[in-house]
Amino acid sequence: MDGSYLTDQIDFEVPTFAAARRFGSRLSLAWTTTVEQLEETTLITVELNARPQSFARVLRLAEEWVRDEALGAIRFSVDGRNYILEAGEVDWLAELPVAAA
């Protein structure tokens, strides 16, 4: 890293594993990504590259993806801080994952 920004990764929380795979596939064209199934969510970690515009580009792609998936918003973490990325409208008729009993 050249020190032009603080973080070298972004963690996104996505509601389902299938959605995370679709998002990860989109991002993996330019960044190294990992998808991890957690108890209540799926975590996508994106390793940023040394280009200063990398961070902004990932967030723009995430915003487009949230809008395309009609999720309304997702949580993400950068440098130990949590944020919410909002885009588009929620598709209330979409099938939600069944909670584990």
C-alpha positions as CSV (number, residue, x, y, z in Angstrom):
1,M,0.0,0.0,0.0
2,D,1.2,3.5,-0.7
3,G,-0.6,5.1,2.3
4,S,-3.0,7.2,0.2
5,Y,-5.9,5.8,2.1
6,L,-6.3,4.0,5.4
7,T,-8.1,0.7,4.5
8,D,-7.0,-2.2,2.5
9,Q,-10.3,-4.0,2.7
10,I,-14.1,-3.5,2.9
11,D,-16.5,-6.0,4.5
12,F,-20.1,-6.1,3.2
13,E,-22.9,-7.9,5.0
14,V,-25.4,-9.5,2.5
15,P,-28.6,-11.2,3.6
16,T,-28.2,-14.5,1.6
17,F,-25.4,-16.6,0.4
18,A,-26.8,-16.6,-3.2
19,A,-26.9,-12.8,-3.2
20,A,-23.4,-12.7,-1.8
21,R,-22.1,-15.0,-4.6
22,R,-23.7,-12.8,-7.2
23,F,-22.1,-9.7,-5.6
24,G,-18.8,-11.4,-5.2
25,S,-18.8,-12.5,-8.9
26,R,-19.3,-8.9,-10.0
27,L,-16.5,-7.6,-7.7
28,S,-14.0,-10.4,-8.4
29,L,-13.4,-9.1,-11.9
30,A,-11.2,-6.4,-10.4
31,W,-10.6,-7.3,-6.8
32,T,-9.9,-10.4,-4.7
33,T,-13.0,-11.3,-2.8
34,T,-14.0,-13.9,-0.2
35,V,-17.5,-15.0,0.7
36,E,-18.1,-16.4,4.2
37,Q,-21.4,-17.8,5.4
38,L,-22.1,-16.6,9.0
39,E,-24.9,-17.6,11.4
40,E,-27.3,-14.7,10.4
41,T,-25.7,-13.2,7.4
42,T,-23.1,-13.6,4.7
43,L,-19.9,-11.6,4.7
44,I,-18.0,-10.5,1.6
45,T,-14.5,-9.2,2.1
46,V,-13.0,-7.2,-0.8
47,E,-9.3,-6.7,-0.8
48,L,-8.6,-3.2,-2.3
49,N,-5.7,-2.6,-4.6
50,A,-3.1,0.2,-4.4
51,R,-5.0,2.5,-6.8
52,P,-6.5,5.4,-4.8
53,Q,-9.8,5.2,-6.8
54,S,-10.3,1.5,-5.8
55,F,-12.3,2.3,-2.6
56,A,-14.7,4.7,-4.4
57,R,-15.1,2.3,-7.3
58,V,-16.0,-0.6,-5.0
59,L,-18.6,1.5,-3.2
60,R,-20.1,2.7,-6.6
61,L,-20.4,-0.9,-7.7
62,A,-21.9,-2.0,-4.4
63,E,-24.5,0.8,-4.7
64,E,-25.4,-0.3,-8.2
65,W,-25.7,-3.9,-7.0
66,V,-27.9,-3.0,-4.0
67,R,-30.2,-1.2,-6.4
68,D,-30.2,-4.1,-8.9
69,E,-31.0,-6.6,-6.2
70,A,-33.7,-4.3,-4.7
71,L,-32.3,-4.8,-1.2
72,G,-32.7,-1.1,-0.2
73,A,-29.5,-1.2,1.9
74,I,-26.7,-3.3,3.2
75,R,-24.2,-2.8,6.0
76,F,-20.5,-2.5,5.4
77,S,-17.4,-2.0,7.5
78,V,-14.2,0.0,6.8
79,D,-11.3,0.6,9.2
80,G,-13.4,-0.8,12.1
81,R,-16.3,1.5,11.5
82,N,-19.8,0.3,10.4
83,Y,-21.9,2.1,7.8
84,I,-25.1,1.5,5.8
85,L,-25.1,1.8,2.1
86,E,-28.6,2.7,0.8
87,A,-29.6,2.5,-2.9
88,G,-32.9,2.0,-4.7
89,E,-36.1,0.6,-3.3
90,V,-36.7,-2.6,-1.4
91,D,-38.6,-5.4,-3.2
92,W,-41.0,-6.3,-0.5
93,L,-42.4,-9.2,-2.6
94,A,-39.0,-10.9,-2.9
95,E,-38.7,-14.2,-1.0
96,L,-36.7,-13.7,2.1
97,P,-34.5,-16.5,3.6
98,V,-36.1,-18.6,6.3
99,A,-34.6,-18.0,9.7
100,A,-33.0,-21.0,11.4
101,A,-35.1,-22.4,14.2
